Amino acid sequence: MRTGLERLLDEPKRWLGKARVGLIANPTTVDRRLAHAVDLMRAHADVDLRLLFGPEHGIRGAAQDMIGVGDGRDAASGLPEISLYGKSFESLSPAPQHLSQIDLLVFDIQDVGARYYTYAATMALCMRAAKKSQVKFVVLDRPNPIGGVQIEGGGLDRGLESFCGLYPVPQRHGMSVGELARLYNDTFGVGCELEVVACGGWRRDAYYDECGLPWVMPSPNMPTLETAIVYPGMCLLEGTNLSEGRGTTRPFELFGAPFIDARKLADELGRYDLPGVVFRPCVIEPTFHKFARQRCGALQLHVTDRRAFQAYRTGIAVLIAVRSLWPDAFAWRTESYEFRDDAPAIDLLTGTAKVRKAIDHGGDLDSVMRIACAGREAYDAGRDNALLYD
């Protein structure tokens, strides 16, 4: 299996010509020997790399979630680093004065297969900006680490577009970033000049550890493939007052709160008959983020069969169970979330207010899931034409 980066470096003139190049990158922008694309491109006589652009967490991936990153200069290459994650929604897109310095903008960042993981939104906003500035956009594709077969979740109600969901794509979308770019461009009307350098030899049913590639943390709280597997469901906890495990060694696999009785919650979730997962009662004490230095009753998700496991259904089940057991202690997040303060975070994550309202009204898991998985018509209609791999 070969990534788009590796294929591009074999014949850069084929893909780049003599263009002045900007690169959207982070720590995952490496080849299988862990050499970074900035160094590889700078060393290549046929690549004219001019600017670097960094998404959320920065080019070096050091910043925590929702922490603004400033511009800078790359210490090794001396190239300017332009932040695509500042203090406003406008900061998420490259400015015309930056795009005027290049002819072609390259995106090469490892996604994790979930709609709310913000790198795909960065890609979409950069595609929009490239369209306006008449700059060609090239995606160096990488495999979806949790496979390209399973699809979970629903669409996005009008008015709830945000940096954790710009288009009505399911929470577990089952596509590579290159395929998402094609979907955004054609089905959702971005319309930029787009080229995708596809992976060589990726199978849709392959997880990342079956691809022969080294795992580099895509963000500070995505340490392992196991994190990525549970993330399409457990990221929903960001929309609540529950700790999603940030500040522990297993974020998103561990979750809890001071008011939770872990054994009671494990027993409750055991009645939901969730496939491919076992919940282990435990105690956590996050070192930062929610409930920092506080003892929390918690559960750890142990995925026993990743192909049977349904991450989004599991995340919804956790919300229903905690809300039903501790209705006075559980709460939905009300603080600003990903540059929006006019809608609850959980509505931005699920793509609809109906899921939150159904849970608050005591809806059972099957009825809430029917609501949570609605609104996929545009995605379903455009997906096949966007796919690149068997």
Secondary structure, DSSP 4 states (H G I P E B T S, - for coil): -B-HHHHHHHSHHHHHTT-EEEEE--TT-B-TT--BHHHHHHT-TT-EEEEEEE-TTTTTT-S-TT-----EE-TTT--EEEES-SSSGGGGS--HHHHTT-SEEEE-----SBTTSTHHHHHHHHHHHHHHHT-EEEEE----TT-SS--B-----TT--BTTBSS---SB----HHHHHHHHHHTS-----EEEEPPBS--TT--GGGTT-----SSTT--SHHHHHHHHHHGGGGGBSSB-STTSSSBTTEEEETT--HHHHHHHHHTT--TTEEEEEEEE--SSSTTTT--EEEEEEEES-TTT--HHHHHHHHHHHHHHH-TTT--B--S-BTTB-SS-HHHHHHSSHHHHHHHHTT--HHHHHHHHT---HHHHHHHHHH----
